[in-house]
Amino acid sequence: MGKTLTVSQLNNYIKGVFDDELFLQDITVTGEIFEFKVAGKNSYITLKEGECSLSCVYFSSIVEYKTGQKVCATGRAAFYPKSGKMSFNIAALKLTGRGELLARLEETKARLQKEGVFDNRRSLPVLVKNVAILTSSEGAVIHDFLEVVKTLNYLRVTVFDIRVQGEGANKQIISAMSDIGRGFFDSFDVILLARGGGGANDLNEFNSEELARNIHKSKVPVVSAIGHETDFTLSDFAADIRAGTPSIAGGLIVENNRLFFERFFAAVTVAFDRVKLLYRRKLTRLSGCARKGQDKLYGKNRKAYNSIVFTALNIHTRTKKLYQKRLNKCAAENNRQYQILSGKAVKAENQVRVYGAKLGELNPAKILSKGYAKIYKDHRAVKLSRDLTGGDDIQILMSDGKAEAVVK
């Protein structure tokens, strides 16, 4: 029967083997920087060559090296009993050229750029109401995104649960995008491709040439929110919009929709003011025309004149049949003047109807008719959920009336 050791005994023994082996004390290793990050005063590097990788630490911050470079690292192999892991402690690092992985990635990037795969630059729709987010349902990404857009209570978010790292993940993303493009689900305004931060190996699937081409072909605008703000992949370049993180992507949608409603209500105000101005001009012209011909047309019959002018001045609320009947009373006296006045009245009525129809299209009440509601507390509009507390009495304005409620 073999010896029985505790974890501490075995790990300390292995550490001793590493420390006593002279061959491991002063060696130079060549490889390509696959992952690189700085934490405090230390730099953590993963070197890769073929299918093998080596975790390294350099006890000093390095800023001049980056992923994809080929280097020579001189140092020693060390074993750490607490973690049970081996690390190569770098004493000196030297740049020797460009690595194969980086060379292939840059070659692919240059080819796709030349073909126009990175030319998509569609903006977000004027109002984003339905978002498809392709991400892992187990990560924090979806929660970060929803936390940012929670004020948009009309926004519908559909999560497509996919793998976001590991071999084959890009195939799942392509499949989900294909289903969305063929209309198997609701019509979406935006596709959000999202995952949290990670090393170069974690983000490798988003450097897929096939995925980049599918993003370019998407009929729905694609927002890429992959990794950290400093991370860039081929998917980022192929997307219409690149957001540094999923939270930033949520912020872009919130700001986009805020600007829509700001412009919408500004347009309503402008349209209303223009209608009032045009209406007043029409009234002035009609009134002036009537005054010029009142003595000739009606003589002392001022009461009949006032009745006709009053009808003309209120064409926006009176029917054509009503004022046409009153105008007919004056037809026998002067048919030519009657025709002029009648024509002007009809033209003004039609123009006001056009303006009214345009105003109706911009009427905020239409928003309520689609199922939305306006919340009031103490006769003041409530814009944010944090303005409410439990026990508050509120009023809910809907398209067909109001309702009273108490906040729980």
N, C-alpha and C positions, 0 to 999 in steps of 0.2 A: 504493500500500500504506500502511495506517495506521501510526501509531507503535507501537513495542513498548516496554512498560513492565513493570517488576517490580511485584510486589504492593505493596511498600513505597512505590514511587514513585507509584502510582495512589492508594493510601490517603492518603498525605501531601498529594497534590494536592486530593483531596476534602475533607480537613480544612481546607486553606487556603480553599477555596470557602466552607465553612461559617463559618469565622472572619471572612472578609471581607464576607460578606453581612449588611448591617445589618438587613435585614428579619427575620433569624432571631435577633437578639441580645436583643430585649426585646419579647416577645409573651406574650399570655395565651391559654391553651387551655382550653376547657370540655369536660368529659366525665364519665363515670361510673367510679368505682374498680372495676375488675374483679378485680384481684389486688393484694394488699398484704402486704408482709412487711418485718420489720426485721432487719437483719444488722449487728451492732456498733452504730456510731453513724450508720449510713445507713439510709434508708427507700427501698425499691424498690416502685414503683407502676406498674401497667398501667392506663391509661385507655382506655375503649372508648366508641365512638359509632357506632351502626349496625353495619356489618360491619368497621369499621376499629379498630385498636388502636394505642396509643403507649406505648413503654417509657420510664419516667421514673425519675429518681433525685433524692432530696432528701438533701443531705449533713447530715442531722440526724435523729435518731430522732423519729418522730411516733407518738403513742399514741392520739390522740383520733379518728383516722379509721379507717374500716372498709369492707369490700367492700360495694358497692351504693350508696354515697353519691355524690351529684353534686357536683363541685368545679370551681373555677376555679384553674388553675395558671399562675403567671407565672414566666418564666425564659427560657432560650435553648436552641436546638437545637445539639447538639455531635456531632462525629464522632470516633470513637476508632480510630486507625490499627491498633493492635495486634489488636483484635477485628474490625475492619471493620464495626462497628455504629454506628448512630445512637441517641442518647439525648437526651431532653429533660431538661435540668438545671433543677430547680425552685428558685426563690429564695423564692417565697411561695405559700402554698396556702390557699384559702378555701372553706369548705363553703357550698354554695348550695341543697341540698335532697336529696331522695331520688331515686335513679336508677330508670329504667324497669325494668331487670332485677330489682332488689331489690323493687320494687313488685309485679311479676308473681309473684315467688317467694313473697312474704309473702301475697299474695292467694290463691295456690294452697294454701299451708300452712294458712291460716285455714279455707278451704273443706274441706280434707281432715280437719282436726281436728274441725270441726263434724259431719261425716258419720261420725265414729268410726273413721276409717282409722288413727289413731294410738293406738287403745285396746288393741292387743295387748300383753299383759304376761305371757305364759306363761313359767314358769321352765324351766330345763334339766331334762331327765328325771333321775330319781334316780341313774341310772348311764348315762353317755354311752359307747356302744360303737362307734357307726358315724356318721361325720361326712362330709357332702358340703361341700367347700369350692369356691366359685365364684370363680376368680381367674385371672390370667394365669400360665401355667406358666413364663414367661420371667423373671418378676420375683423379688425376694428374699422376697416375702410367704410363699410356701409353705415356704421354708426356715426363716424366722423362726418360723412356727407349729409346724413339726415339731420344731424344737430345744426348744421349751417343753414339748411333750407327749411327748417321747421316753421318759420314764419309764413311760408308760402303754402297755406292750408289747401289751396286748390291744386297744388302740384301732385301729380301721380307718378310714383317711382316703382318700376318693376325690376326686380333683381333676378338676373340670370346667373345662377350659381355655377361657377366654372373653376377649374384649377388655374392658378396664376403663376405657377412655377413648376419646374420639373419637365422632363421630356414628354412631349405630346400636349402640353398646355396650349400651345398656339393653335393646334387642331381644334380644340374645344371652342376657343374664341372664334375661329373662322366659321365653325358650324353654327354657333349662336348668331353671328352676324348674318349668315346666309338665311337662317330661319326668319329673322327680323326683316330682311330685304324682300323675302317672298311673301310677306304679309301673313305669316302664320299667327301673329299676335296683333295687338292693337297697333294703330299707326303712331309712331313715336316721332317726337320733335328732335330729339338728340339721343345719340348713343354715347355713353360714358364708359370708357375703358379704364379701369382703376385697380390699383394694388398699392399696398404700403411700401415702405422702404425695404431695402435689401442690398446684398452684395451683387457684384457683376454676374455671378453664377445664377442668382435668383431671378435676375431680370433678363437672362439670356434668351428666353422664349419670345420676348418682345422685340428681339432683333431678327426675327424670322422674316426672310424676304417674301415668303408667301403671305404672311400676315400683313405686311406693309402694303402689298398689292391689293389685298382684299379691303383694307381700310380705304385705300384710294378709290376703289370702285363703289364704295357704299353710297347709296342714294340719300341716306340720312346723315346729316353732319355728325362727325365723330370728334369727341373731346378726349384727349389722352392725358390721364393723370396717373402716372406710373412712378413709383419710388419717391425719392426726395427731389427737391428743386434742382439739385446739381446733377441729377441723373438724366441722361438722354439716350433714347433708343430709336431704332428705325421706325417704330410705331409712332413715336412723338413727331418725327419729321413728316410721316405720311398723313397724320391726322389734320383736321381742319383747324383745331385749336389745341395748343399744348398748355396744360395747367400743371404747375409744379407738384401739387399734391391733390388728393381727392377733396380736401377741405377748400383749397383754392378754387377747384372746379365748381363746388357748391356756391362759393362767393360770386363767381362770374355769372351764374344763373340768377342769383338773387339780385345783383346789380342790373342785369339785363332786363328783368321783369319790372324792377322799380322804375327804370327809365321809360319803359313802355307805358305804365300807368301815369307817370308824370307827363309824358307827351300826350297821352290820351285825354286827360282832364284839361290840359292846356288847350288842346284842339277843340274840345267841347266849349270852353270859355270863349275862344276866338270865334268859333262858328256862331255861337249865340250872339256875340257882340256884332258880328257882321250881318246877321239876319236882322237884328234890331236896326242897324244903320241903313241897310237896304230898304227895309220896310218904311222907315221914317222918310227916306228920300222919295219913295213911291207916293206916300201920303202927301208930301209937300207938292209934288208935281201934279197929282190929281186935284188937290185943293186949289192950286194956282190956276189950273186949266178951268176949273169950275167957276172961279171968281171972275175970270176974264169974260166968260159968256153968260154970267147970271142975269145981267140987266137985259141983254138982247133976247135971251131964251125965255126967261120967266117973268120979267117985268116986276110987278108988285107981289107976285106969288112966292114970297120968300120962304114961306113955310114948306111948300113943295120942294124948293131948291135945297133947303136945309135937310129935308128928309132924304133926298137923293145923295147929297154929299156925305151925310152920315153913313148911308149904306156903303158908299165907295170907300170911306175911311175905315170901315170894319169888314173888308172883304176876307180877311183871314179867319173870321168866325161866322160869317154869313154865307149861305149857299148862293150859287149863281142864279138859281131859280127865283129867290126872293128879290134881289136887287134888279134882276132882269125885268121882273114884273113891274117894279116901280119906275124903271127907266122907260118902259113901254108907254106909260101915261103921257110922256112928253114927246113921243115920236111924231104925233100929228103936227105939233107946233114947228119943229125944225128937224127934219129927218137927217140932214147932213151932220149937224152938230150932235145929234143923238148918236149917230153911228160912230163918230170920233170918240165921244165920251164912253160909249159902250165898249168899243174896242180897247181903249186904254184900261178900262176896269177889268175886262177879261184877261188882258195880258198881265196886268198886275197880280190878278188872282193866281194865274198859272205860275208866275215867278215865285210868289210867296209859297205856293205848294211845293215847288222844287226845293226852295230853301228849307222848308219845314221837313221835307223828306230827308234831306241831307242831315239836318239836325237830329232827326229821329234815329238815323243810323248810328250817330255818335252818342245817343242818349245813355247815360250811365245806368238807367233803369233796366236796360237790356241785360246788363251783367247779372242783376238780381233774377231776371227771368230764366237764367240758365242754371239756377240752383244755388247761387251764392247768396250770402246774407251779410248785413252790416250790423255790427254790435255797438250798442251805446251803454254808457254807465253815467249816471247823473247828467243825462242829456248831452253828453260829449262822446264823440266817436272813439272807440277803442281800436288802436292799431296793432298793439303787441300783446301777447299772452301774459307777459310779466306785469302788465298794468292791471291785471285782475287778481284778486285773492279770494279764498274760500268765503262764502257767505255774501258776496257782492250781489246786489240786485241789478240785473241787466235787462236791456230791451233788445230784441232781435228784429231787425227790419228785413222782411222778405218781399218778394214780388207782389204778393196778394194781401199784405198787411203786416201787423206787428205781433210779437209774442213776448210775454214776460218770463224771466227765468232766474234761477239762483245758481251761482257758481259753486260747484263742489270741489 
